[in-house]
Each structure stands twice: as C-alpha cells, then as structure tokens.
Amino acid sequence: MKTEIWESDPFTPKKGRLLATLSTEYRFQKGDELYFDDTPERLKVRIIDVRMHVKPDGAVAREILALTV
C-alpha cells in the first residue's frame, strides 16, 4: 500500500513536509516510533495520526502524520 509520512505541526494535525513515501503492508499505529537513518543525523518521529484514503477504483492509500522527537 502506498504510504506517505508527513511531519506534523505539534499543535494542529496538519501536514507539513513530506518525510518519506513507502510501499508497505505494515499496520502503523498511533504511538509507533520511526527512525530515518538516511538523513545526516538520525531522525526520530512518533506517529500521531493515520489516515486511510479509498479511491473510486478501490485503491487504498495512507497518510501518516508524525511529530519529530
């Protein structure tokens, strides 16, 4: 499933910058912590919201909002 991980504002659940786009079946949940090792410094984020989108053709995509920790 196409998954986009977005940095979120800490006070409002709005998308900020796109951190990653993945194709995975992993079931992300609120509170999960992710580490991005491909940045100059290791980036750690905590998931605060998972949004599922079902398109008219039946395709499913997911947006994840995360806070930098």
SVG drawing of the C-alpha trace seen along z (x, -y; Angstrom):
<svg xmlns="http://www.w3.org/2000/svg" viewBox="-16 -24 41 30">
<polyline fill="none" stroke="black" stroke-width="0.4" points="0.0,0.0 1.3,-3.5 2.2,-5.2 3.2,-8.9 4.7,-10.0 4.3,-13.7 5.8,-15.9 3.0,-17.5 2.7,-20.7 2.7,-19.8 -0.5,-21.8 -2.7,-21.1 -2.8,-17.9 -1.8,-19.5 0.6,-18.1 4.0,-19.8 6.9,-18.5 6.9,-15.1 9.4,-12.8 9.0,-9.6 6.9,-7.7 6.8,-3.9 5.1,-0.9 4.4,1.4 1.6,3.5 2.9,2.7 0.0,1.7 1.1,-1.7 -0.5,-2.8 -0.6,-6.0 2.4,-6.0 4.7,-4.0 8.2,-5.4 10.1,-5.5 13.8,-6.1 15.1,-7.5 18.7,-6.6 19.3,-8.1 19.5,-11.7 22.8,-13.3 21.6,-12.9 19.2,-10.1 15.7,-11.4 13.2,-10.0 9.4,-10.6 6.3,-9.5 3.1,-8.7 0.1,-10.9 -2.5,-10.1 -3.1,-7.5 -5.5,-8.5 -6.7,-6.0 -8.0,-7.0 -10.1,-4.7 -10.2,-5.8 -13.1,-5.3 -11.3,-2.4 -10.9,-0.6 -7.2,-1.5 -6.2,-2.3 -3.6,-4.9 -2.5,-6.0 -1.2,-9.3 0.7,-9.3 1.2,-12.4 4.3,-12.3 6.0,-14.5 9.7,-14.9 11.0,-13.6"/>
</svg>
